[in-house]
Amino acid sequence: MKKSKIILSVVLALVLVCTALVAVACHKHEFGGEWYADNEYHWQKATCKHTDQIGNRAKHTFQDGRCTVCGYTQDLSALLPYADNTTLRIAAGYNSADTGISFSAGVAKDGVKLSDGVTYHAGDLKPTWKFISESMKIKFDDKYTGESASKEFPKWKDQMNQVDIVAGTATDLQAAGAAGDLIDLAQYLNKMPNFRQYLQDNPIVRLSITGDVDSGAIYFSPYFDGVDDIERYPLIRADFVRTLLDGNTEYKGDNRALAAVHYEPYMPTTGTVAVESLNKDGSATETITKDYTKYGNIIDKMNAETGLTGNKAVAMFREYIDKTYGGLYGETRSDLFLGYNACYDADELVALLRCGVASLHDNDGNPMTGLFPREATNVQRRVDMFRLAGHLFGVRGLESRSDYLYFGTDGKLHDARQDAEAYEAMERMHALVLENLVDASIPSGGEVKSENRLEKDAGMLSYDYNQTQTLLNNKLDTEHGEEYTVMMVPVAKWQDGTQNGVYMRFTESWRSVKTEGWALSKAGIGTDTNKLNAALSIIDYAFSVQGQITMSYGPDSFIKVKNADAVVNIMSDIPNKYETFNFNGQEWPVVSDGLTKDLNEREGGNYTNFARKYLGSTLNGFPKSQAFEYQCTVEQGKNGGAKVSAAIALGTVKHPLLSVNTENMWYTSVPTTLPHDQGENDAIKGYTNLDNNHFGSSKGNTNIFLQIMENGWVGTALDSGIDSPAKAAASVAGAWGNGTQYLKIKNDAWTRLLNYYNTLSK
């Protein structure tokens, strides 16, 4: 009897505890007679079909806030409660006073009326943040000083009690987090189901923002300029390619003599090379064979010609294409570069540039320029030329997500700055500079931009972003066939672990976590639970499906809405609320006609500039969907991009993965940041010959790769006497650059991070 009373008391105690937990920790809803709670467990009546063996609760799986078992949708306000009109001080924006959360005087002027019908003035919240403020009942105090992330955070570092949310670089924020200045978001993941799910779905993202492997700390909300998609593309004046290569009529151009030969063949000069490609309409794959027994290597043949001129070069190249590909391209030889079944390699691209530079002229009668950067004096844009070189010559690390790092087939991190192959690629690029095929010079008379070159018909090839650069078709005579468009990724020999390497298309330009984000100030938020929960709620909202739409498109007043009452919790809900189009296999909303008109009138069709200046979206602390940007891409860019997308979808263009590929780490994307302790950070800072004064990629930096490309081995920042790829790689690895010690620190950090990842995946 006493035993029965004890059991009964225990049962009653458990019931009381459970009831208290439900009342205190859970906001209850009733669906079909069953009770559910707002956390990872569903507290339910015993009649629930999904109860555990005890009969009073079952653990369900959430995806984007909705239970995949029963369909219950969480009320996130119960997870992170805060008082209405809680104020957050935000010191964050993109890179200028014009690109923060509120309107600058430079953008608003005397008042700017947008397509939502609202007139905004200087100091007003931009539409995205006005919507968030009103819908989430949070007030914002804009503290942004108008700097890029790398300069904004240092301004607040010693006065963190003055801000609640601050932008910074990943490196700065990781260090500040380790020093105890930032709030660890990982402690609140159980209350942030959308953010948590996003990290579970993208392991490399989780690893990229892990600041401490012992605690799993996350010190910032990551920024994505698109994710798991190609970033930069080769861009070509397609009309020039067609003029040079198509048809059977003898070509007659300016017929200048080619410059003295410097570039030597990269591809074989004999035998055959088989490449997996798309078929003519892009619907399936096929194997295309380059048969060098029929004609030989085009560069080898051109180099052997004495006094080669433009007309003869074009005739040779046409014959080469016909014979090498067995008539595959017919009279439309330009498809070697422009078609779904494009299969060009470095040698063929060089042959094309030789033909163009020797036989085409700009509007002033000057010889055509071959490869050019977006901005000739800006290192941030000039480095794109050597990024393209990596794709042409099969070199990893030149377009890494972190420094110049990449995973080798041995599973370890390697550094392109310590690879002779990277310097060999720069030597090849210098050879093209000497042949006047690449313009790597820094003009003394002011900036020269891609738009200047294209408007004057003065350039053939670049490597850049699709949407912003193909907008330059607006400066071309498109009615008469002028076209600047995306070109297929080139074929190169990649050492991916296949015996002797494999000829394939591979792009290292793959979107992942960017190198900046938004963080929560520990001193600023302090013990204020309202501020903490409000800030966490904004982050979690931004990673929900609806939040990703808002942070990319702006609020619904700029989108074509079908049913304003429909709720978007998961991707399949989007068509219920919005008019949609298919982007990368998923349905995404269509922008409003008014927004498109505003975009074109105010920013010439540049989506990113308009979104940041006028909408307040696509800022550097949250996910940005490329779906908005794609809609604003001109037809020439869409058509070219579709071919590359088809090749990626069917596997003929390979790329790094945002998952840990333990079978072959060569295909794993490098985490954007690695968790270093203070001693490691201090050591890396001491390796000054690896810094921005030697291998920088931002405006005002110096870059040794660019120096070699432009001038060869003369006058580089390397030690005197360095005059070969092997010596350069050894010098950077050795005493001059401390590269060996740098790589040890990086690999030690990666090992710790991988061990941490293995604990997460169990």
C-alpha positions, 0 to 999 in steps of 0.5 A: 500500500505504501509502495502504491502511494509512493508510485502515485505521488511520483506520477502526480509529481510528474504530471505537475512538472509536465503541466508547469513546463507546458504552462511556463515554457510552451505556448499551446495550440490546439489542432484537431483536439491535440495539444502541441508546444513550441519547442522540439517536443510536442506535448500532447494528449494521450490520443495523439498518434505520435506519442512516445512509449510513455504516452505524453510526448513525442519528439518531432522534426522541424523544417522551417518552423513546421513539424514534418510529422504532424504539420504543426507550425511554431509560434516563434514569439513564444520561443523568444518573447520581448516587449513591443517596441523594444529598441535595437541600436544597429551599427551595420550596413553594406559599404557606404552611408547610402547602403544602410537600413535608413535613407541617406540624404544622398539617396532620398534628396528631397524625398523619394517616392517608390513603387509602394506609393510611399515617399521616403525622406532622409533618416526614414527606415528603408522599406525592408526595415520599416516592414520588419519594425512594424510587423515584429514591433521592434524599433531601430536606432541607426548607428551605422557610420557608413563604412564597409564591414572591415572599417565599421567594426573597428570604430565600435570595438572600444565602445561596444556598450553603445551598439546592440548589433554591429557589422564586421569581417568574419575574422574580426568578429571571431576574434571579438567573440573569443575575447568575450565581446560578442554574444554566442548565438549557438547558445540560443539555437534551440530557440532559433529553429530556422537558423538551426535548420539552415545550418543543419542543411549546410554543414560547411556554413556551420563550420565556417561560422564556428568560432570555438570547437570546444563550445561550438560558439557562433559569434555572427550571423553569416552573409550570403550573396547567393548560396550553393550556386556559381558566382563569376562567369567568363563573359564574351562579346558573342558577336565578335566570336560569330564574326570571326568563326561562323560561315564559309565565306572567306574572312577578311578583317584588319589583317594585322600581324600577330605579335611575337609568340610567347604563349606555348600550348597548354593542351596536348599537341597529339592524340585525343582528349575526351570531354563530357559535355552537353549535347547541342540543345542542352537536354543531355550529356555526350562525349566530345572528342578533341582529335589532335591527329586531324590537324594538331594543336592550334597554338602549336600550328600558329606558333610555327607560322612565320609572319602570321596575320589576322586573316590567316589566323582566322582561316587556320582556326576555322580549319582546326575546329572543323577537323579537330571536332569532326564537323560537330559545330558545322558552320556555327563554329562559334558554338565551341565557345557559345553553345550548350555543347561548348567545349573550348580550352585555354589554347582555343581561347588564346587562338580566338583572342589572337584572331580578334586582336589581329583582325578587329578594331574598336570605334576609334580604329585601334586594335581590339583588346582581348581580356580586360578587368572591370576596373583597370586600377582597382585590385579588387577587380583586377584579381578576377583576371588571375581567377580566370587563369585558375580555371583555364589552367586547372589551378586550385586556390586562386578563387578560394573562399578563404585566402588561397586555401583549398583541400587536396586529395590528401584531405589537407589544406593547401595554399596556392601561394605555395604551389608552383602551378599557380606561378606557372599560370601567372607566367602563361598570363604574362605571355598573353600580356606580351602578345597584347591579348591581355590588358593587365596594365594600370592606366596613368590617365584615370580609371578604365572600366568595362563599360568604357571598353564595351561601349567603344567595341574595345574589348572581347573577354572578361571574368565577372558577375552575370547580372551587373555586367551583362547590363552593359548590353544596354550600351550596345547595338543589340538590334544589330546583333551586338551581344555581351553574354556568359560563356561556358566554363573552360575545359582544363586538366584538373588533379582531382585524384583521378589518375594523371588528372582529368580533362573536365570543367570545374569552377572554384567560383562557388557561392558560400559564406561571405567574409563578413556578418552581423554580430550581437554586442554583449556589452550593448545588450547586457542583461536586457532580455527584451533586446536579446530576444528581439535581436535573435528573432530578427536573425531567425526570421532572416533564415526562414523562407519568408525571411529570405524573401524579405531580405532579398526582395524587400516587403510584399509591396514590391512583389507580385502577391496572389494571396496576401493572407497565405502564410509561407513557412516552407518552400512549397508554400511560396506559390500559394502566396506569390506569382512565381518562376522557377529558379534552380529547380525551386519556385521563387516570387516574381518582382512587381512591375513597379519595382522593375521600373524603379530599378531601371530608372534609378540604378540602370537595372543594377539589382544589387545597388537598387536593393541596398540603396532603396529597399534596404535588402541584401545587406551583409548579415543574412541570406540573399537569394539570387532569384531576385537578381536573376529576374533583373538580368538582361536576356543576353545574360539569362541566355548565357547563364542558362547554358552554364546552369544546365551543365551544372545540373547535368554534372558536366561542370563540377564545383566545390560542395557545401558538405564534407566529402570525406571520400574526396575532400578535393571537392569540399568547399573550404570554410570561410573562416577557421577557429583559431585561438589567440596565439594562432591569430597572433602568429598569422598576423606576424606572417606579413609577407602573406598579407594584403601588402603582398597577396591582397585582393581589395582596392589599394592592396598589392598582389604578387600574382598580378605583378607577375602577370603584368611584368613577369619576375621583374620588380615583384614584392618577392625577394630578389633572385626569385625568377621561376615558379619553383623558387617563388613557391619555395620562398613563400613556403619558407623563411620569406613567407612562413607559409609552412607554419601558416599551413600548419596552423590552418590544418591544425584548426581544420582538424579541430573543426572536423573533429567537432563536426564529427560530434555534430553528425553522430 
